[in-house]
Structures are given as structure tokens and as C-alpha cells.
Amino acid sequence: MSPLANRLVTKMNGLGNEILVVDLRGAGFGVSAPEARAIARSKGLAFDQLMALSDPRSEGAEAYVTILNADGSEAGACGNGARCVAWTLFRDDARDEIFIETAAGRLACRRLGEWRFEVEMGAPRLAWTDIPLAKPTEDTTAIDLAFGPSGAPLLQKPAVVSMGNPHAIFFVEDFDAYDLAVIGPALEHDPIFPERANISLARIVSRDHIELKVWERGAGLTRACGSAACAALVAAARKNLTGRRATVSLPGGDLDIVWRESDDMVVMAGPVEFEFETELDPGLFADAAA
Ligand SMILES: N[C@H](CCC[C@H](N)C(=O)O)C(=O)O
């Protein structure tokens, strides 16, 4: 019998961020970008990110998680997706803490409730080489990037943070003055970002509350982005606009983010929603399973 027989595709969302989870552990291989798109196409499923689970690569982890964006590109981090993966793993596990592995490293996931999870997203990477940027930049809280007419740019000097994936955050007063559907793709592909970038607009509501809108690399405008929420809190704290803990309100809802002083860890807590499960078509992996 194919190692892919009787496997499921789980459709979930994290605050409206559309997530597919595919558990391929024990199949002996992961899922490639074309296969991810084939899975979604075969089921007529739209997704922002697909989280493909394969066998863990280190002791004590439940799975290695490959994160694929809607455009097939691979992402190093996905906060909303990590919470959805945690829900699928905790279903059959009585523990309250498990570990998953991603390209960004080993993430601790904790159950806070039946539909609420916390993920330790790792320490922020703040050096220009780690974002990465294409040119040496001393101050990553305000980089040399602008959008709009050179004489009077509409937006300029974003902060940049990597959570295992690149984020640029512009702090603005009035969201309605900017069309992120136009600005996002222009800046996602700006040559300053050799690996492209997720582009966010952040509005400081108070010292512990940020409003955020995100244009996601490889996925476009989404209802929420967990790694962007983490990046925005880190950037705001670095610029002394907030403390090291804030509620981040995205179009899809709120995430609670803390940037721990003791170990530099960024911790994200938020809800997940289960939508449905459907059979995975082994035929999509014909060459890999052969
Ligand atoms: N939605 C995800 C972020 C995916 C990031 C992806 N767009 C990239 O970095 O390429 C989240 O909740 O963190």
C-alpha cells in the first residue's frame, strides 16, 4: 500500500490566515512546492501557507515542518501555521508542551486551551545580514527604503526584523492613507530584499497595543500574519514605541506577543479554527512514492 494512503489534508485558519496542514510523517519524504500546489488544486483549496509535516530531524521533536506559501516559495516561519500544526499534534497527545522543527529552528508549542495555543517563535534576528538586506545597514530600526515620489515619499525608513523570515514594518498614523495592495508587492520585490520580504503597516494604539496590516511575501494581503505580529512588536519595542509585550490587532483578530528579556525569545499566543479534513490523493505524489 502506498505510504500516502489514508492521509488527510486539514484545512484550518489562524485569525483568517488560510492554512493547510499535511502530515507526511513516515512517508519517507516531504512535499515539494509543485506537489503542495497540486494538493491544493486537486481539492480546489485556497491557502496562504501549506504546512507539510515530515519526520523529525532531532530528538524530542514531533515533526519537521516545511512551510510553503501560496506562490510555492518556502518560508522559514509561519506563526499562525505553527499554531494550526500544534492543534493537529495535540489532538492525539495528552502533553501540554511539544516541539516542532522549522527552517527557523526548534519551536516549543504549548496548549493554552482547546482552541488557543502559544508558540515560542525564536529570538529575532536584527543584523542586516540576517534579514537579509542587500547592502550593509547599521541601523535596522530605520533602513534606507521609501515608497512614493523621491522628493516626497509616501512611506520611508521602515524597521526590519527576521523571525526566520524577512519583515519590513512601517509605523504610520493613519492606515487609510496607504493602499497596501499597491505598496506591498512593490516593496516585497525591492532589490534591498534579496529574499523578498513581508511588508507591514503598523499603528501604535498604546504602549501595549499595535494595529497591523500585512502584505505577505508569496501570499499577498492576508487576514493575519503571526510572524509579522512578532516582528512588529520587536520593532516597536526597539524604537521605544511600546514595551516588550503587546496585543497585536490584525484584520482577522488579536495575537498576544511578548519579547522576553531573559532569553530574547518572542512568544506568540492566539486562537486556531478547524474547518475540515479531506483525503489526500496519493496520485499527486506518483513520482516521489515510486
Ligand atoms: N502567515 C505566516 C507568515 C508567513 C510568512 C510568509 N509569507 C513568508 O515569510 O514568506 C505567519 O502567520 O507567520
The ligand as a MOL file (V3000), in Angstrom:
LIG
                    3D

  0  0  0     0  0            999 V3000
M  V30 BEGIN CTAB
M  V30 COUNTS 13 12 0 0 0
M  V30 BEGIN ATOM
M  V30 1 N 1.3010 33.8450 7.6960 0
M  V30 2 C 2.5400 33.4720 8.3240 0
M  V30 3 C 3.7240 34.1490 7.7380 0
M  V30 4 C 4.1420 33.5100 6.5170 0
M  V30 5 C 5.3000 34.2510 6.0410 0
M  V30 6 C 5.4920 34.0550 4.5710 0
M  V30 7 N 4.6060 34.9080 3.8170 0
M  V30 8 C 6.9330 34.3620 4.2050 0
M  V30 9 O 7.6910 34.7690 5.1080 0
M  V30 10 O 7.2660 34.1690 3.0700 0
M  V30 11 C 2.5170 33.7360 9.8030 0
M  V30 12 O 1.4400 33.6440 10.3750 0
M  V30 13 O 3.6000 33.9870 10.3760 0
M  V30 END ATOM
M  V30 BEGIN BOND
M  V30 1 1 1 2
M  V30 2 1 2 3
M  V30 3 1 2 11
M  V30 4 1 3 4
M  V30 5 1 4 5
M  V30 6 1 5 6
M  V30 7 1 6 7
M  V30 8 1 6 8
M  V30 9 2 8 9
M  V30 10 1 8 10
M  V30 11 2 11 12
M  V30 12 1 11 13
M  V30 END BOND
M  V30 END CTAB
M  END
